[in-house]
Amino acid sequence: MNKANQIEITRWLALGSLSGLIVLGLAWEMWLAPLRPGGSLLALKVLPLCIPLAGFLKNRMYTYRWVSLMVWVYFAEGATRAWSDRAPGNYLAMIEVVLCLMLFAACALHVRIRLKAAAVPMTAAAMGTPL
């Protein structure tokens, strides 16, 4: 598989897992297992997840880097609530943990593949060899 395909796959995996976290967070806190009947203000936790959507769609490398750090906040919340909540909240928290791990892996791989793809032409050009 060539680098362009790998970059696209990791891009769409990151976008899909980020979208999944947004949908899960809203559904969880509004309808599936809210802390209070009728929903809670904890649904606002998805607002920071909406910020990187534009960067992912524009394929900005910086966005992938900082999202790979931000996702650990949501991972910690998911791990804590998977341990402490009752069903169905703990199952939703486990899904959140899986989505966070997918998002981190997609972002890390995306950055790594793009940096390697950018380094190959530069090395060949520095050596004076034609591409």
N, C-alpha and C positions, 0 to 999 in steps of 0.2 A: 504494500500500500504506500503510495507516495505521500509526501509531507502535506501537500494541499488537502488531500482527503482526510488525513489525520487531524489537521487544523479544523476543518469543517465539522468533523465528528465531535471533537472536544468542545467546539463552540456551541453546537446544538445540544450537547449533553449538559453543558453549563447553563444554557438558557432554559432548557427543560426542567432541570432540577431546581433552578431559582424560581421559575414559575410554579412548580409544584410546592415549594415552600410557602410562596405567597398564598396560593389557593388553600393549602392545608391550614395555614395560620388563621386565615379568615373563617374558614368553615369550622375549624376546631373551636374558636372562641365565640363564634356567633350562633352556631346551630348544633354541632355534634356533641361537644362536652364543655359548655361554657362554665366558668366558675360561678356565675350567678344565672338564674333563669332569665331567658330573654337576651342573653349575650353580655359581654363585659367589655370594658375599655381596653382590656389586654389585647384585643384585636388590632390595636394601633401598633403592636410590635412588628407588623408586616410593612409599615411605612419605610423604614430604612432599606428593606429589601427591594423596594420599587426604584430606588435611586440608581442602582447599577444596570437596570434594564436598558437604558439609552446607550451606555458604554458597551454593553454586550452586543447590541444591535449595530453599533458603529465599529465593532471589533477593535476596541482600544485596549492595548496591552496593559496599561496602568490599571484599568478597571478589574481585569482578571487578577492582578497582583493583590489589590487591597481587598477584594471580595474573598480571596483565599484566607485572609486573616480575620475578616469580619464574621465569616461563617462559624467560627468557633464559639462565638457568643450564643448562637442558636443551637449549636451542638450541646453546649453546657446546659442550656435550658431543657433541651430534649432529654438528655441523660438524667438530669435531676427529676424531671416530671415522670420519666419512665419508671424511676425507682419509687417515687413517692405518691403518685396519683393512683386512683382506682380505675378500673375498666370503665369506659372505653378510653379515658384520657391517657392511660399508660400505653395503650396500643398506638394511639395517635402520636405520642411522644417517640415511640420506637420508629415510626415512619419518618418523623422529623429527623431523627439521628441518621437514618439511612440516606435521606435526601441531602443532609449536610455533608456526609462523607462522599456522596456522588459529586456534589458541587465542588468540594475541595479537590478531589482527584481530577475532575475535568479542568478546573482552573490551573492546577499545578502542571498537568500534562500539556495544556494549551500553551502556557508560557514556555515550558521547556522545549516543545517542538518548534515554536516560532523562533526562539533564540537560536536553536541549532540550525534551522533553515536559513536564518539571516547570517550566521557565522560561516557557512560553507562558501557562498559566493565571495565573501570578503577575504577568506583565506586564499582562495584560488587567484583572486585579483592581486593580492599582496605578493604572491609567489611569481606573478608574471605569466601565469599559464592561462590560456583562453578557456572560457567556459564551454 
